[in-house]
């Protein structure tokens, strides 16, 4: 049976619920938006139901138990293209990379665990948004650039319960 993570933003308060858990969540700094209206760099989280693609993690910082989703250890040579006109837009790219991109190996802990959501990736449409991840809350901010983020302990509790059929339903006011 498929499971669903519900990510809800109401009155600037974010919450993620899954399998009996309910935890505080960070959303895009400018709230949520219908997927059809999402634009690259708008700071909004796209509403909709999105599959979880796979787990990327910092093996030097996080130890993962056996998981049902595919797992990939992040290296210093990994980035995520956010250049709308590039053929690899909204995809993992090797670093160095000449065009605009996210660096997955970060000094902070926000990307110690990231799960790309299946938003704008099949196929990617230029300027409709990229690097929409389910990741860890930043140590000093409770908002994201358009992702959904939760505390590390909550993420670690959820990870073993995720399956390839798990989806994330993002909604809001």
GROMACS elastic network, one bead per residue, 0.5 to 0.9 nm:
[ bonds ]
;  ai    aj funct       b0    kb
    1   165     6  0.77715   500
    2   163     6  0.78411   500
    2   164     6  0.84306   500
    2   166     6  0.55825   500
    2   167     6  0.77547   500
    3    18     6  0.81474   500
    3    19     6  0.79648   500
    3   161     6  0.88948   500
    3   162     6  0.76979   500
    3   163     6  0.77191   500
    3   165     6  0.66448   500
    3   167     6  0.65760   500
    3   168     6  0.87698   500
    4    17     6  0.86733   500
    4    18     6  0.66713   500
    4    19     6  0.81702   500
    4    49     6  0.89016   500
    4   162     6  0.89679   500
    4   165     6  0.84673   500
    4   166     6  0.53748   500
    4   168     6  0.56368   500
    4   169     6  0.68563   500
    5    16     6  0.68199   500
    5    17     6  0.58800   500
    5    19     6  0.78861   500
    5   166     6  0.72761   500
    5   167     6  0.61396   500
    5   169     6  0.61118   500
    5   170     6  0.84196   500
    6    15     6  0.80228   500
    6    16     6  0.55070   500
    6    17     6  0.51874   500
    6    18     6  0.64994   500
    6   167     6  0.85510   500
    6   168     6  0.58127   500
    6   170     6  0.61775   500
    6   171     6  0.78613   500
    7    14     6  0.71942   500
    7    15     6  0.58160   500
    7    17     6  0.65934   500
    7    18     6  0.89321   500
    7    25     6  0.77026   500
    7    27     6  0.88394   500
    7   148     6  0.75666   500
    7   168     6  0.69144   500
    7   169     6  0.59772   500
    7   171     6  0.63714   500
    7   172     6  0.83044   500
    8    13     6  0.81256   500
    8    14     6  0.56670   500
    8    15     6  0.54202   500
    8    16     6  0.64023   500
    8    17     6  0.84269   500
    8    25     6  0.84705   500
    8    27     6  0.89323   500
    8   169     6  0.81295   500
    8   170     6  0.58989   500
    8   172     6  0.53196   500
    8   173     6  0.85713   500
    9    12     6  0.61224   500
    9    13     6  0.55261   500
    9    15     6  0.65428   500
    9    16     6  0.88972   500
    9    25     6  0.84141   500
    9    26     6  0.86365   500
    9    27     6  0.73145   500
    9    31     6  0.74880   500
    9    32     6  0.73836   500
    9   170     6  0.80758   500
    9   171     6  0.64301   500
    9   173     6  0.66887   500
   10    13     6  0.53390   500
   10    14     6  0.64960   500
   10    15     6  0.85496   500
   10   171     6  0.85436   500
   10   172     6  0.54273   500
   10   173     6  0.54420   500
   11    14     6  0.83310   500
   11   172     6  0.84986   500
   11   173     6  0.71570   500
   12    27     6  0.88116   500
   12    31     6  0.73564   500
   12   173     6  0.88988   500
   13    24     6  0.78577   500
   13    25     6  0.77911   500
   13    26     6  0.81551   500
   13    27     6  0.88359   500
   14    23     6  0.84825   500
   14    24     6  0.58286   500
   14    26     6  0.58519   500
   14    27     6  0.66536   500
   14   148     6  0.89001   500
   14   172     6  0.87583   500
   15    22     6  0.66648   500
   15    23     6  0.55485   500
   15    26     6  0.78354   500
   15   150     6  0.87087   500
   16    21     6  0.79264   500
   16    22     6  0.56489   500
   16    23     6  0.53493   500
   16    24     6  0.63705   500
   16    25     6  0.59067   500
   16   148     6  0.87002   500
   16   149     6  0.89074   500
   16   150     6  0.77972   500
   17    20     6  0.69429   500
   17    21     6  0.53811   500
   17    23     6  0.64874   500
   17    24     6  0.89755   500
   18    21     6  0.51708   500
   18    22     6  0.66519   500
   18    23     6  0.89050   500
   18   158     6  0.76276   500
   19    22     6  0.86027   500
   19   158     6  0.82607   500
   19   161     6  0.80163   500
   21   154     6  0.84057   500
   21   158     6  0.84513   500
   22   154     6  0.89180   500
   23   150     6  0.71969   500
   23   151     6  0.80395   500
   23   154     6  0.70374   500
   24   149     6  0.86981   500
   24   150     6  0.64899   500
   24   151     6  0.77219   500
   25   137     6  0.75866   500
   25   142     6  0.75721   500
   25   143     6  0.83232   500
   25   148     6  0.66327   500
   25   149     6  0.54546   500
   25   151     6  0.76441   500
   26    29     6  0.83969   500
   26   136     6  0.89484   500
   26   137     6  0.66387   500
   26   138     6  0.89235   500
   26   141     6  0.83913   500
   26   142     6  0.50883   500
   26   144     6  0.62597   500
   26   147     6  0.77810   500
   26   148     6  0.56180   500
   26   150     6  0.64329   500
   27    30     6  0.81478   500
   27    31     6  0.63433   500
   27    32     6  0.74077   500
   27    43     6  0.88680   500
   27    44     6  0.75435   500
   27    45     6  0.62091   500
   27   142     6  0.77272   500
   27   143     6  0.52185   500
   27   144     6  0.54418   500
   27   145     6  0.76673   500
   27   146     6  0.62181   500
   27   147     6  0.58090   500
   27   149     6  0.66436   500
   28    31     6  0.50461   500
   28    32     6  0.65899   500
   28    42     6  0.86114   500
   28    43     6  0.50941   500
   28    46     6  0.88104   500
   28   143     6  0.56230   500
   28   147     6  0.58924   500
   28   148     6  0.72622   500
   29    32     6  0.87537   500
   29    42     6  0.88196   500
   29    43     6  0.53951   500
   29    44     6  0.64659   500
   29    45     6  0.84576   500
   29   142     6  0.85595   500
   29   143     6  0.50635   500
   29   144     6  0.55784   500
   29   145     6  0.59286   500
   29   146     6  0.69840   500
   30    33     6  0.88664   500
   30    42     6  0.73434   500
   30    43     6  0.52411   500
   30    44     6  0.51027   500
   30    45     6  0.80188   500
   30   143     6  0.86278   500
   30   144     6  0.88629   500
   30   145     6  0.81745   500
   30   146     6  0.80458   500
   31    43     6  0.73951   500
   31    44     6  0.51495   500
   31    45     6  0.63201   500
   31    46     6  0.89909   500
   31   143     6  0.88744   500
   31   146     6  0.80136   500
   31   172     6  0.82309   500
   31   173     6  0.88130   500
   32    35     6  0.89547   500
   32    38     6  0.88799   500
   32    43     6  0.85611   500
   32    46     6  0.57957   500
   32    47     6  0.63261   500
   32   146     6  0.79754   500
   32   170     6  0.83850   500
   32   171     6  0.74540   500
   32   172     6  0.64002   500
   32   173     6  0.77971   500
   33    36     6  0.81612   500
   33    37     6  0.64447   500
   33    38     6  0.62144   500
   33    44     6  0.60638   500
   33    45     6  0.61253   500
   33    46     6  0.51606   500
   33    47     6  0.58044   500
   33   171     6  0.86682   500
   33   172     6  0.82621   500
   34    37     6  0.54766   500
   34    38     6  0.65544   500
   34    45     6  0.85217   500
   34    46     6  0.57480   500
   34    47     6  0.51212   500
   34    48     6  0.73696   500
   34   171     6  0.88042   500
   35    38     6  0.51404   500
   35    39     6  0.87788   500
   35    45     6  0.83998   500
   35    47     6  0.56053   500
   35    48     6  0.67003   500
   35   119     6  0.85425   500
   35   120     6  0.89195   500
   35   128     6  0.82215   500
   36    39     6  0.87262   500
   36    46     6  0.84343   500
   36   128     6  0.80626   500
   37    46     6  0.83396   500
   37   128     6  0.78894   500
   38    41     6  0.89732   500
   38    42     6  0.73132   500
   38    44     6  0.71262   500
   38    45     6  0.78759   500
   38    46     6  0.62253   500
   38   127     6  0.83283   500
   38   128     6  0.54931   500
   38   129     6  0.62964   500
   39    42     6  0.56336   500
   39    43     6  0.85652   500
   39    44     6  0.81920   500
   39   127     6  0.55857   500
   39   129     6  0.52955   500
   39   130     6  0.89307   500
   40    43     6  0.80443   500
   40    82     6  0.78478   500
   40    83     6  0.88552   500
   40    84     6  0.76519   500
   40   126     6  0.83382   500
   40   128     6  0.54630   500
   40   130     6  0.66384   500
   41    44     6  0.80023   500
   41    82     6  0.89540   500
   41   127     6  0.84626   500
   41   129     6  0.70179   500
   41   130     6  0.85562   500
   41   145     6  0.74944   500
   41   146     6  0.81915   500
   42    45     6  0.87771   500
   42   129     6  0.82935   500
   42   145     6  0.78000   500
   42   146     6  0.77118   500
   43   144     6  0.72968   500
   43   147     6  0.86041   500
   44   144     6  0.84220   500
   44   145     6  0.67007   500
   44   147     6  0.78677   500
   45   132     6  0.76542   500
   45   144     6  0.85012   500
   45   145     6  0.77643   500
   45   147     6  0.57013   500
   45   148     6  0.73070   500
   45   170     6  0.80605   500
   46   119     6  0.79879   500
   46   129     6  0.85615   500
   46   132     6  0.82940   500
   46   146     6  0.73446   500
   46   147     6  0.83409   500
   46   170     6  0.71506   500
   46   171     6  0.83687   500
   47    50     6  0.88370   500
   47   169     6  0.73443   500
   47   171     6  0.52078   500
   47   172     6  0.74697   500
   48   119     6  0.87094   500
   48   168     6  0.79597   500
   48   169     6  0.56332   500
   48   170     6  0.52788   500
   48   171     6  0.67303   500
   49   118     6  0.86941   500
   49   119     6  0.86736   500
   49   167     6  0.63776   500
   49   168     6  0.54786   500
   49   170     6  0.63246   500
   49   171     6  0.88386   500
   50   117     6  0.57579   500
   50   118     6  0.50929   500
   50   119     6  0.60904   500
   50   166     6  0.88240   500
   50   167     6  0.53912   500
   50   168     6  0.51778   500
   50   169     6  0.64312   500
   50   170     6  0.80461   500
   51   116     6  0.86390   500
   51   117     6  0.57839   500
   51   119     6  0.79539   500
   51   164     6  0.79156   500
   51   165     6  0.72908   500
   51   166     6  0.63803   500
   51   168     6  0.62926   500
   51   169     6  0.89057   500
   52    55     6  0.82678   500
   52    69     6  0.83342   500
   52   115     6  0.63991   500
   52   116     6  0.62547   500
   52   118     6  0.60821   500
   52   134     6  0.85307   500
   52   162     6  0.86454   500
   52   163     6  0.84190   500
   52   164     6  0.69233   500
   52   165     6  0.79288   500
   52   166     6  0.64529   500
   52   167     6  0.58811   500
   52   168     6  0.72088   500
   53    69     6  0.78041   500
   53    70     6  0.80358   500
   53   115     6  0.65991   500
   53   116     6  0.56391   500
   53   117     6  0.59772   500
   53   118     6  0.61580   500
   53   164     6  0.75541   500
   54    69     6  0.56232   500
   54    70     6  0.50620   500
   54    71     6  0.59611   500
   54    72     6  0.76853   500
   54   114     6  0.83924   500
   54   115     6  0.56779   500
   54   116     6  0.65853   500
   54   117     6  0.84810   500
   54   164     6  0.81951   500
   55    69     6  0.66544   500
   55    70     6  0.61565   500
   55    72     6  0.62214   500
   55    73     6  0.84302   500
   55   113     6  0.69225   500
   55   114     6  0.58899   500
   55   116     6  0.73915   500
   55   159     6  0.88736   500
   56    70     6  0.86229   500
   56    71     6  0.57988   500
   56    73     6  0.56660   500
   56    74     6  0.59168   500
   56   104     6  0.89006   500
   56   111     6  0.82772   500
   56   112     6  0.78597   500
   56   113     6  0.57647   500
   56   114     6  0.52221   500
   56   115     6  0.62312   500
   56   116     6  0.83051   500
   57    60     6  0.88063   500
   57    61     6  0.83068   500
   57    62     6  0.69109   500
   57    63     6  0.87384   500
   57    64     6  0.84908   500
   57    71     6  0.74774   500
   57    72     6  0.64919   500
   57    73     6  0.50892   500
   57    74     6  0.54613   500
   57   111     6  0.72332   500
   57   112     6  0.51986   500
   57   114     6  0.63572   500
   57   115     6  0.87159   500
   58    61     6  0.54049   500
   58    62     6  0.57720   500
   58    63     6  0.83874   500
   58    72     6  0.88650   500
   58    73     6  0.58424   500
   58    74     6  0.53197   500
   58    75     6  0.76276   500
   58   105     6  0.76190   500
   58   111     6  0.76616   500
   58   113     6  0.66605   500
   59    62     6  0.52237   500
   59    63     6  0.62872   500
   59    64     6  0.82060   500
   59    73     6  0.58381   500
   59    74     6  0.72215   500
   59    75     6  0.88818   500
   59   112     6  0.82238   500
   60    63     6  0.80022   500
   61   109     6  0.86735   500
   61   112     6  0.68727   500
   62   112     6  0.68522   500
   62   113     6  0.78328   500
   64    67     6  0.76736   500
   64   156     6  0.80386   500
   64   159     6  0.84492   500
   64   160     6  0.87328   500
   65   159     6  0.85156   500
   65   160     6  0.70900   500
   66   160     6  0.71742   500
   67    70     6  0.74013   500
   67    71     6  0.77980   500
   67   159     6  0.69989   500
   67   160     6  0.53508   500
   67   161     6  0.79296   500
   67   162     6  0.75706   500
   67   163     6  0.79869   500
   68    71     6  0.87390   500
   68   159     6  0.87147   500
   68   160     6  0.71972   500
   68   161     6  0.80109   500
   68   162     6  0.65915   500
   68   163     6  0.51970   500
   68   164     6  0.68274   500
   69   159     6  0.86132   500
   69   160     6  0.87851   500
   69   162     6  0.67959   500
   69   163     6  0.56124   500
   69   164     6  0.56306   500
   70   164     6  0.83676   500
   74    77     6  0.81567   500
   74    78     6  0.66266   500
   74   104     6  0.68327   500
   74   105     6  0.65509   500
   74   112     6  0.83973   500
   75    78     6  0.56681   500
   75   104     6  0.77381   500
   75   105     6  0.63309   500
   76    79     6  0.83685   500
   76    95     6  0.77152   500
   76   103     6  0.81336   500
   76   104     6  0.74371   500
   76   105     6  0.53111   500
   76   106     6  0.86133   500
   77    93     6  0.83806   500
   77    94     6  0.55481   500
   77    96     6  0.69290   500
   77   103     6  0.84402   500
   77   104     6  0.84012   500
   77   105     6  0.79250   500
   78    92     6  0.68964   500
   78    93     6  0.60497   500
   78    94     6  0.50681   500
   78    95     6  0.56236   500
   78    96     6  0.84326   500
   78   102     6  0.87482   500
   78   103     6  0.65557   500
   78   104     6  0.58157   500
   78   105     6  0.70464   500
   79    91     6  0.84105   500
   79    92     6  0.57660   500
   79    93     6  0.50559   500
   79    94     6  0.59605   500
   79    95     6  0.60681   500
   79    96     6  0.83069   500
   79    97     6  0.77860   500
   79   101     6  0.61146   500
   79   102     6  0.53661   500
   79   104     6  0.53441   500
   79   105     6  0.79892   500
   80    88     6  0.87016   500
   80    89     6  0.79827   500
   80    90     6  0.64105   500
   80    91     6  0.55012   500
   80    93     6  0.54746   500
   80    94     6  0.82713   500
   80   100     6  0.86467   500
   80   101     6  0.52337   500
   80   103     6  0.66241   500
   80   104     6  0.71703   500
   80   130     6  0.82868   500
   80   131     6  0.66108   500
   81    84     6  0.82337   500
   81    86     6  0.78232   500
   81    88     6  0.62600   500
   81    89     6  0.50251   500
   81    90     6  0.52389   500
   81    91     6  0.56006   500
   81    92     6  0.64603   500
   81    93     6  0.62713   500
   81    97     6  0.84180   500
   81    99     6  0.73836   500
   81   100     6  0.62063   500
   81   102     6  0.64746   500
   81   130     6  0.75942   500
   81   131     6  0.77618   500
   82    85     6  0.88940   500
   82    86     6  0.82145   500
   82    88     6  0.84919   500
   82    89     6  0.55748   500
   82    90     6  0.57037   500
   82    91     6  0.80733   500
   82    99     6  0.80917   500
   82   100     6  0.56216   500
   82   102     6  0.69422   500
   82   127     6  0.85928   500
   82   129     6  0.77508   500
   82   130     6  0.56371   500
   82   131     6  0.70114   500
   83    86     6  0.55176   500
   83    87     6  0.87363   500
   83    88     6  0.81619   500
   83    89     6  0.57290   500
   83    90     6  0.79399   500
   83    99     6  0.61671   500
   83   101     6  0.66698   500
   83   126     6  0.82284   500
   83   127     6  0.81019   500
   83   130     6  0.86485   500
   84    87     6  0.81961   500
   84    88     6  0.86658   500
   84    89     6  0.56313   500
   84    90     6  0.80476   500
   84   100     6  0.87723   500
   84   125     6  0.79154   500
   84   128     6  0.80934   500
   84   129     6  0.82364   500
   84   130     6  0.84357   500
   85    88     6  0.85748   500
   85    89     6  0.70438   500
   85   126     6  0.62066   500
   85   127     6  0.79575   500
   86    89     6  0.53003   500
   86    99     6  0.75729   500
   86   100     6  0.89776   500
   86   126     6  0.82824   500
   88    91     6  0.54963   500
   88    92     6  0.77221   500
   88    93     6  0.73208   500
   88   124     6  0.86330   500
   89    92     6  0.85895   500
   89   101     6  0.89146   500
   89   121     6  0.87352   500
   89   124     6  0.66988   500
   89   125     6  0.81496   500
   89   126     6  0.71079   500
   89   127     6  0.88521   500
   89   130     6  0.72669   500
   90   101     6  0.89843   500
   90   120     6  0.75120   500
   90   121     6  0.65489   500
   90   124     6  0.64131   500
   90   125     6  0.87449   500
   90   126     6  0.87536   500
   90   129     6  0.76321   500
   90   131     6  0.59740   500
   90   132     6  0.87039   500
   91   121     6  0.77236   500
   91   124     6  0.85125   500
   91   130     6  0.80734   500
   91   131     6  0.78448   500
   93    96     6  0.86720   500
   93    97     6  0.72198   500
   93   101     6  0.83414   500
   94    97     6  0.64386   500
   95    98     6  0.84239   500
   95   103     6  0.83424   500
   97   100     6  0.77288   500
   97   101     6  0.74936   500
   98   101     6  0.85189   500
  102   131     6  0.77197   500
  103   106     6  0.65470   500
  104   111     6  0.64405   500
  104   112     6  0.86053   500
  104   114     6  0.88715   500
  105   108     6  0.88692   500
  105   111     6  0.72438   500
  105   112     6  0.80740   500
  106   109     6  0.69183   500
  106   110     6  0.76742   500
  106   111     6  0.66141   500
  106   112     6  0.80066   500
  107   110     6  0.87658   500
  108   111     6  0.75483   500
  108   112     6  0.82518   500
  108   138     6  0.73044   500
  108   139     6  0.75555   500
  109   112     6  0.51902   500
  109   113     6  0.82838   500
  109   136     6  0.71225   500
  109   137     6  0.80614   500
  109   138     6  0.66264   500
  109   139     6  0.73243   500
  109   152     6  0.89460   500
  110   113     6  0.73171   500
  110   114     6  0.81100   500
  110   135     6  0.63348   500
  110   137     6  0.56394   500
  110   139     6  0.75002   500
  110   149     6  0.81842   500
  110   152     6  0.88180   500
  111   114     6  0.55099   500
  111   135     6  0.60889   500
  111   136     6  0.63134   500
  111   137     6  0.87765   500
  111   138     6  0.86457   500
  112   135     6  0.77931   500
  112   136     6  0.71096   500
  112   152     6  0.87753   500
  113   134     6  0.82986   500
  113   135     6  0.57185   500
  113   136     6  0.64489   500
  113   152     6  0.83408   500
  113   155     6  0.81101   500
  113   156     6  0.89321   500
  114   133     6  0.60615   500
  114   134     6  0.56621   500
  114   136     6  0.72223   500
  115   132     6  0.86393   500
  115   133     6  0.53855   500
  115   134     6  0.50076   500
  115   135     6  0.63423   500
  116   119     6  0.81621   500
  116   131     6  0.68797   500
  116   132     6  0.60799   500
  116   134     6  0.63286   500
  116   135     6  0.85272   500
  117   120     6  0.87853   500
  117   121     6  0.87139   500
  117   131     6  0.82023   500
  117   132     6  0.58974   500
  117   133     6  0.54867   500
  117   134     6  0.67963   500
  117   147     6  0.89089   500
  117   167     6  0.85066   500
  117   168     6  0.78416   500
  118   121     6  0.60251   500
  118   122     6  0.77300   500
  118   132     6  0.81713   500
  118   133     6  0.89388   500
  118   167     6  0.89224   500
  119   122     6  0.78983   500
  119   124     6  0.83302   500
  119   129     6  0.81670   500
  119   130     6  0.78257   500
  119   131     6  0.86432   500
  119   132     6  0.67830   500
  120   123     6  0.65435   500
  120   125     6  0.62972   500
  120   126     6  0.89038   500
  120   128     6  0.68089   500
  120   129     6  0.68412   500
  120   130     6  0.70130   500
  120   132     6  0.87334   500
  121   125     6  0.76150   500
  121   130     6  0.82525   500
  122   125     6  0.85122   500
  124   127     6  0.88851   500
  124   128     6  0.78775   500
  124   129     6  0.86538   500
  124   130     6  0.83127   500
  125   128     6  0.57961   500
  125   129     6  0.81142   500
  126   129     6  0.76580   500
  126   130     6  0.89652   500
  127   130     6  0.79471   500
  129   132     6  0.73919   500
  129   146     6  0.85612   500
  130   133     6  0.88507   500
  130   146     6  0.88643   500
  131   146     6  0.82997   500
  131   147     6  0.77541   500
  132   145     6  0.86062   500
  132   146     6  0.62584   500
  132   148     6  0.78549   500
  133   146     6  0.80873   500
  133   147     6  0.50318   500
  133   148     6  0.64614   500
  133   149     6  0.79860   500
  134   147     6  0.60349   500
  134   149     6  0.55842   500
  134   150     6  0.79302   500
  135   138     6  0.89746   500
  135   147     6  0.74351   500
  135   148     6  0.64684   500
  135   150     6  0.65521   500
  135   151     6  0.85898   500
  135   152     6  0.85860   500
  135   155     6  0.79137   500
  136   139     6  0.88488   500
  136   148     6  0.82850   500
  136   150     6  0.50213   500
  136   151     6  0.55740   500
  136   152     6  0.56795   500
  136   155     6  0.71808   500
  137   140     6  0.84060   500
  137   141     6  0.72577   500
  137   142     6  0.64538   500
  137   143     6  0.78161   500
  137   144     6  0.80674   500
  137   148     6  0.83904   500
  137   151     6  0.53157   500
  137   152     6  0.72759   500
  138   141     6  0.53402   500
  138   142     6  0.66936   500
  138   143     6  0.79901   500
  138   144     6  0.81099   500
  138   149     6  0.80120   500
  138   150     6  0.87335   500
  138   151     6  0.84166   500
  139   142     6  0.80723   500
  141   144     6  0.77120   500
  142   149     6  0.82277   500
  142   150     6  0.89480   500
  143   146     6  0.83027   500
  143   147     6  0.84761   500
  143   148     6  0.83838   500
  143   149     6  0.78931   500
  144   147     6  0.56169   500
  144   148     6  0.70128   500
  144   149     6  0.72465   500
  148   170     6  0.87339   500
  149   155     6  0.88410   500
  150   153     6  0.84543   500
  150   154     6  0.65637   500
  150   155     6  0.64412   500
  151   154     6  0.53948   500
  151   155     6  0.63174   500
  151   156     6  0.87852   500
  152   155     6  0.50635   500
  152   156     6  0.61363   500
  152   157     6  0.86186   500
  153   156     6  0.51464   500
  153   157     6  0.62453   500
  153   158     6  0.87365   500
  154   157     6  0.51003   500
  154   158     6  0.62644   500
  154   159     6  0.87324   500
  155   158     6  0.50970   500
  155   159     6  0.60693   500
  156   159     6  0.53734   500
  156   160     6  0.75844   500
  157   160     6  0.68308   500
  157   161     6  0.78259   500
  158   161     6  0.54504   500
  158   162     6  0.66256   500
  159   162     6  0.54577   500
  159   163     6  0.87686   500
  160   163     6  0.82158   500
  161   166     6  0.89741   500
  162   165     6  0.79553   500
  162   166     6  0.59454   500
  162   167     6  0.89195   500
  163   166     6  0.52482   500
  163   167     6  0.88302   500
  164   167     6  0.83300   500
